[in-house]
Amino acid sequence: MPRRFGSVMITTLSFDLDDTLWPIAPAIEAAEQALRDWLQQHWPTVAKAWSAERMAELRDGLWQQHPELAHDFTRLRQLAIERMLQPAGGSAADVDAAFDVFYEARNRVQFYPEARAVLDRLAGRYRLIAISNGNACLRRTGLDAVFVTGIHARQVGVAKPDPAIFHHACAAIGERPERVLHIGDHPRQDVEGALQAGLRAAWLDRDQRDWPERPDQVPRLRCLAELERWLERIPS
């Protein structure tokens, strides 16, 4: 059943994805390994030239060179693959094939232990959406079964904490910002961004980090099970 914040009814829960529903580092490591394995099979000379360390340096360098793409992890990854393959004669089709290998593996995420069961239950009481700076696919991760939509920075052209991405999400579902509670792990991108856009916010702090500036109205939760219990304590 939807819950109230003061006189406002919360109808929608918005979730960050990476490091909120699953740890992102293992997924990216596995995806980069899948890409290296593919290169070893199809482009062995490229695989030999590009160690994991050199690939990481390329990725980080492109991030610095292209701040205009900070909201578009897909394009940054494609650029990195282009830099590796094109000097060896790789075509656009080869770049696409390599990226598909990476992207498929990137979406084989391992949910935090409680996450999927809690989402399944919450989906029966609230409308669930995703607002992410990353490029995870709801369908490939299986979240399309419980989320009504997912808004990604790439499609909006800006990333959290920009209010525009939150407003875009609210417009997509036809809901007022104050009736949406956003849950995420990042104090600035998720919590402050949501509050500045007029949404409610909850901080998912699995690692027990220090954030003395946390607003008093923002709950600090260690896992999604705590979110579920916290929501139950709010009057309906």
DRENDO-1510 file (C-alpha; in Angstrom, 1 decimal, always signed):
<recs>
REC; n; res; u; v; w
REC; 1; MET; +0.0; +0.0; +0.0 .
REC; 2; PRO; +1.4; +3.5; -0.8 .
REC; 3; ARG; +2.7; +5.5; +2.1 .
REC; 4; ARG; +2.5; +9.2; +3.0 .
REC; 5; PHE; +5.2; +11.7; +3.6 .
REC; 6; GLY; +3.3; +14.3; +5.6 .
REC; 7; SER; +0.2; +15.0; +3.4 .
REC; 8; VAL; +1.8; +13.6; +0.2 .
REC; 9; MET; +1.3; +10.0; -0.9 .
REC; 10; ILE; +4.3; +8.1; -2.3 .
REC; 11; THR; +3.2; +6.1; -5.3 .
REC; 12; THR; +6.5; +5.4; -7.0 .
REC; 13; LEU; +9.9; +4.1; -5.9 .
REC; 14; SER; +12.8; +5.0; -8.1 .
REC; 15; PHE; +16.0; +3.0; -7.9 .
REC; 16; ASP; +19.5; +3.6; -8.9 .
REC; 17; LEU; +20.9; +0.4; -10.4 .
REC; 18; ASP; +24.7; -0.1; -10.1 .
REC; 19; ASP; +26.0; -0.5; -6.5 .
REC; 20; THR; +22.4; -0.2; -5.3 .
REC; 21; LEU; +20.8; -3.4; -6.7 .
REC; 22; TRP; +24.1; -5.2; -7.5 .
REC; 23; PRO; +27.8; -4.5; -7.1 .
REC; 24; ILE; +29.1; -3.0; -10.4 .
REC; 25; ALA; +32.8; -3.8; -10.1 .
REC; 26; PRO; +32.5; -7.6; -10.6 .
REC; 27; ALA; +30.1; -7.1; -13.5 .
REC; 28; ILE; +32.6; -4.8; -15.3 .
REC; 29; GLU; +35.5; -7.0; -14.5 .
REC; 30; ALA; +33.6; -10.0; -16.0 .
REC; 31; ALA; +32.6; -8.0; -19.1 .
REC; 32; GLU; +36.2; -6.8; -19.7 .
REC; 33; GLN; +37.4; -10.4; -19.4 .
REC; 34; ALA; +34.7; -11.5; -21.9 .
REC; 35; LEU; +35.9; -8.8; -24.3 .
REC; 36; ARG; +39.6; -9.9; -23.9 .
REC; 37; ASP; +38.6; -13.6; -24.5 .
REC; 38; TRP; +36.7; -12.5; -27.7 .
REC; 39; LEU; +39.7; -10.5; -28.9 .
REC; 40; GLN; +42.0; -13.5; -28.2 .
REC; 41; GLN; +39.8; -15.6; -30.4 .
REC; 42; HIS; +39.1; -13.2; -33.2 .
REC; 43; TRP; +41.9; -10.6; -33.0 .
REC; 44; PRO; +44.8; -12.3; -31.3 .
REC; 45; THR; +47.3; -9.6; -32.3 .
REC; 46; VAL; +45.1; -6.9; -30.7 .
REC; 47; ALA; +44.6; -9.0; -27.6 .
REC; 48; LYS; +48.4; -9.4; -27.3 .
REC; 49; ALA; +48.9; -5.6; -27.7 .
REC; 50; TRP; +46.2; -4.6; -25.2 .
REC; 51; SER; +46.7; -5.9; -21.7 .
REC; 52; ALA; +44.1; -5.4; -19.0 .
REC; 53; GLU; +46.2; -2.5; -17.6 .
REC; 54; ARG; +46.5; -0.8; -21.0 .
REC; 55; MET; +42.8; -1.2; -21.6 .
REC; 56; ALA; +42.1; +0.5; -18.3 .
REC; 57; GLU; +44.5; +3.3; -19.1 .
REC; 58; LEU; +42.7; +3.8; -22.5 .
REC; 59; ARG; +39.3; +3.9; -20.8 .
REC; 60; ASP; +40.4; +6.4; -18.2 .
REC; 61; GLY; +42.1; +8.5; -20.8 .
REC; 62; LEU; +39.0; +8.7; -23.0 .
REC; 63; TRP; +36.9; +9.7; -20.0 .
REC; 64; GLN; +39.3; +12.7; -19.5 .
REC; 65; GLN; +39.4; +13.5; -23.2 .
REC; 66; HIS; +35.6; +13.4; -23.7 .
REC; 67; PRO; +33.9; +15.1; -20.7 .
REC; 68; GLU; +30.9; +15.7; -23.0 .
REC; 69; LEU; +30.3; +11.9; -22.9 .
REC; 70; ALA; +30.3; +11.6; -19.1 .
REC; 71; HIS; +26.7; +10.6; -19.3 .
REC; 72; ASP; +27.2; +8.0; -22.0 .
REC; 73; PHE; +29.1; +4.9; -20.9 .
REC; 74; THR; +28.1; +3.0; -24.0 .
REC; 75; ARG; +29.7; +5.5; -26.3 .
REC; 76; LEU; +32.8; +5.7; -24.2 .
REC; 77; ARG; +33.2; +1.9; -24.3 .
REC; 78; GLN; +32.6; +1.9; -28.0 .
REC; 79; LEU; +35.3; +4.5; -28.5 .
REC; 80; ALA; +37.7; +2.4; -26.5 .
REC; 81; ILE; +37.0; -0.6; -28.7 .
REC; 82; GLU; +37.4; +1.5; -31.8 .
REC; 83; ARG; +40.8; +2.7; -30.6 .
REC; 84; MET; +41.9; -1.0; -30.2 .
REC; 85; LEU; +40.4; -2.5; -33.4 .
REC; 86; GLN; +40.6; +0.2; -36.1 .
REC; 87; PRO; +44.4; +0.4; -36.3 .
REC; 88; ALA; +44.4; -3.4; -36.9 .
REC; 89; GLY; +41.9; -3.1; -39.7 .
REC; 90; GLY; +38.7; -3.6; -37.7 .
REC; 91; SER; +35.5; -2.4; -39.2 .
REC; 92; ALA; +32.4; -0.8; -37.6 .
REC; 93; ALA; +30.8; -4.2; -37.7 .
REC; 94; ASP; +33.8; -5.6; -35.7 .
REC; 95; VAL; +33.5; -2.9; -33.2 .
REC; 96; ASP; +29.8; -3.6; -32.8 .
REC; 97; ALA; +30.4; -7.3; -32.4 .
REC; 98; ALA; +33.0; -6.7; -29.7 .
REC; 99; PHE; +30.8; -4.3; -27.8 .
REC; 100; ASP; +27.9; -6.8; -27.9 .
REC; 101; VAL; +30.2; -9.3; -26.2 .
REC; 102; PHE; +31.1; -6.8; -23.5 .
REC; 103; TYR; +27.5; -5.6; -23.1 .
REC; 104; GLU; +26.0; -9.1; -22.8 .
REC; 105; ALA; +28.5; -9.9; -20.0 .
REC; 106; ARG; +28.0; -6.5; -18.3 .
REC; 107; ASN; +24.3; -7.3; -17.8 .
REC; 108; ARG; +24.9; -10.7; -16.2 .
REC; 109; VAL; +24.8; -9.0; -12.8 .
REC; 110; GLN; +24.7; -10.7; -9.4 .
REC; 111; PHE; +22.0; -9.0; -7.3 .
REC; 112; TYR; +22.7; -8.3; -3.6 .
REC; 113; PRO; +21.3; -11.2; -1.6 .
REC; 114; GLU; +18.0; -9.5; -0.6 .
REC; 115; ALA; +17.5; -7.3; -3.5 .
REC; 116; ARG; +15.4; -9.3; -6.0 .
REC; 117; ALA; +12.9; -10.7; -3.4 .
REC; 118; VAL; +12.4; -7.2; -1.9 .
REC; 119; LEU; +11.8; -5.7; -5.3 .
REC; 120; ASP; +9.3; -8.4; -6.1 .
REC; 121; ARG; +7.3; -7.6; -3.0 .
REC; 122; LEU; +7.5; -3.8; -3.4 .
REC; 123; ALA; +6.3; -4.1; -7.0 .
REC; 124; GLY; +3.0; -5.3; -5.6 .
REC; 125; ARG; +2.6; -2.1; -3.6 .
REC; 126; TYR; +4.3; +0.6; -5.6 .
REC; 127; ARG; +5.2; +1.5; -9.1 .
REC; 128; LEU; +8.9; +0.8; -9.6 .
REC; 129; ILE; +11.2; +2.7; -12.0 .
REC; 130; ALA; +15.0; +3.0; -12.5 .
REC; 131; ILE; +17.0; +6.2; -12.9 .
REC; 132; SER; +20.6; +5.3; -13.7 .
REC; 133; ASN; +23.8; +7.0; -15.0 .
REC; 134; GLY; +24.9; +3.6; -16.2 .
REC; 135; ASN; +23.9; +1.5; -19.2 .
REC; 136; ALA; +22.4; -1.7; -17.6 .
REC; 137; CYS; +19.5; -3.1; -19.6 .
REC; 138; LEU; +16.3; -3.8; -17.6 .
REC; 139; ARG; +15.4; -6.7; -20.0 .
REC; 140; ARG; +18.8; -8.4; -19.9 .
REC; 141; THR; +19.0; -8.1; -16.1 .
REC; 142; GLY; +15.4; -9.4; -15.7 .
REC; 143; LEU; +14.2; -6.2; -14.0 .
REC; 144; ASP; +11.6; -5.6; -16.7 .
REC; 145; ALA; +9.4; -8.0; -14.9 .
REC; 146; VAL; +9.0; -5.6; -11.9 .
REC; 147; PHE; +10.0; -2.1; -13.3 .
REC; 148; VAL; +7.6; -0.1; -15.4 .
REC; 149; THR; +10.4; +1.8; -17.0 .
REC; 150; GLY; +14.1; +2.7; -16.8 .
REC; 151; ILE; +15.6; +6.1; -17.5 .
REC; 152; HIS; +19.3; +6.3; -18.4 .
REC; 153; ALA; +21.5; +9.3; -18.6 .
REC; 154; ARG; +22.4; +8.4; -22.2 .
REC; 155; GLN; +18.8; +8.9; -23.4 .
REC; 156; VAL; +18.3; +12.1; -21.5 .
REC; 157; GLY; +21.7; +13.7; -22.3 .
REC; 158; VAL; +22.5; +14.5; -18.7 .
REC; 159; ALA; +23.5; +12.4; -15.7 .
REC; 160; LYS; +22.5; +12.5; -12.0 .
REC; 161; PRO; +22.5; +14.8; -10.0 .
REC; 162; ASP; +21.2; +17.0; -12.8 .
REC; 163; PRO; +17.5; +17.6; -12.0 .
REC; 164; ALA; +16.6; +17.1; -15.7 .
REC; 165; ILE; +17.0; +13.3; -15.5 .
REC; 166; PHE; +14.7; +13.1; -12.5 .
REC; 167; HIS; +12.1; +15.3; -14.1 .
REC; 168; HIS; +12.3; +13.3; -17.3 .
REC; 169; ALA; +11.6; +10.1; -15.3 .
REC; 170; CYS; +8.6; +11.7; -13.5 .
REC; 171; ALA; +7.2; +13.0; -16.8 .
REC; 172; ALA; +7.6; +9.5; -18.4 .
REC; 173; ILE; +5.3; +8.0; -15.8 .
REC; 174; GLY; +3.0; +11.0; -15.4 .
REC; 175; GLU; +3.8; +11.5; -11.7 .
REC; 176; ARG; +4.6; +14.6; -9.6 .
REC; 177; PRO; +8.2; +14.6; -8.2 .
REC; 178; GLU; +7.0; +14.8; -4.6 .
REC; 179; ARG; +5.2; +11.5; -5.0 .
REC; 180; VAL; +8.3; +9.7; -6.0 .
REC; 181; LEU; +10.9; +8.3; -3.5 .
REC; 182; HIS; +14.4; +7.7; -5.0 .
REC; 183; ILE; +16.7; +5.2; -3.5 .
REC; 184; GLY; +20.4; +5.1; -4.3 .
REC; 185; ASP; +23.9; +4.6; -2.9 .
REC; 186; HIS; +25.5; +7.9; -4.0 .
REC; 187; PRO; +25.0; +10.9; -1.6 .
REC; 188; ARG; +25.5; +13.5; -4.3 .
REC; 189; GLN; +24.1; +11.9; -7.4 .
REC; 190; ASP; +21.2; +10.1; -5.9 .
REC; 191; VAL; +20.2; +11.8; -2.6 .
REC; 192; GLU; +21.0; +15.4; -3.2 .
REC; 193; GLY; +20.1; +15.2; -6.9 .
REC; 194; ALA; +16.7; +13.7; -6.1 .
REC; 195; LEU; +16.0; +16.3; -3.4 .
REC; 196; GLN; +17.0; +19.2; -5.6 .
REC; 197; ALA; +14.6; +17.9; -8.3 .
REC; 198; GLY; +11.7; +17.8; -5.8 .
REC; 199; LEU; +11.7; +14.0; -5.2 .
REC; 200; ARG; +11.9; +12.3; -1.8 .
REC; 201; ALA; +15.1; +10.3; -1.2 .
REC; 202; ALA; +16.6; +7.5; +0.8 .
REC; 203; TRP; +20.3; +6.7; +1.1 .
REC; 204; LEU; +21.3; +3.1; +0.7 .
REC; 205; ASP; +24.6; +2.9; +2.5 .
REC; 206; ARG; +25.7; -0.8; +2.4 .
REC; 207; ASP; +29.3; +0.2; +3.3 .
REC; 208; GLN; +28.6; +2.3; +6.4 .
REC; 209; ARG; +30.3; +5.4; +5.0 .
REC; 210; ASP; +30.6; +8.8; +6.7 .
REC; 211; TRP; +28.3; +11.5; +5.4 .
REC; 212; PRO; +27.9; +14.1; +8.2 .
REC; 213; GLU; +25.9; +16.4; +5.8 .
REC; 214; ARG; +23.1; +13.9; +5.3 .
REC; 215; PRO; +19.8; +15.7; +5.5 .
REC; 216; ASP; +17.7; +14.8; +8.5 .
REC; 217; GLN; +14.7; +13.8; +6.5 .
REC; 218; VAL; +16.7; +11.2; +4.5 .
REC; 219; PRO; +16.8; +7.7; +6.0 .
REC; 220; ARG; +20.1; +5.8; +6.0 .
REC; 221; LEU; +19.5; +2.2; +5.1 .
REC; 222; ARG; +22.0; -0.7; +5.0 .
REC; 223; CYS; +20.0; -2.9; +2.6 .
REC; 224; LEU; +16.8; -3.1; +0.7 .
REC; 225; ALA; +15.2; -5.2; +3.5 .
REC; 226; GLU; +15.6; -2.1; +5.7 .
REC; 227; LEU; +13.9; +0.0; +3.1 .
REC; 228; GLU; +11.0; -2.4; +3.1 .
REC; 229; ARG; +10.7; -2.2; +6.9 .
REC; 230; TRP; +11.1; +1.6; +6.9 .
REC; 231; LEU; +8.3; +1.9; +4.4 .
REC; 232; GLU; +6.1; -0.2; +6.5 .
REC; 233; ARG; +6.5; +2.2; +9.5 .
REC; 234; ILE; +5.2; +5.1; +7.5 .
REC; 235; PRO; +1.5; +5.7; +7.9 .
REC; 236; SER; -0.6; +4.8; +4.8 .
</recs>
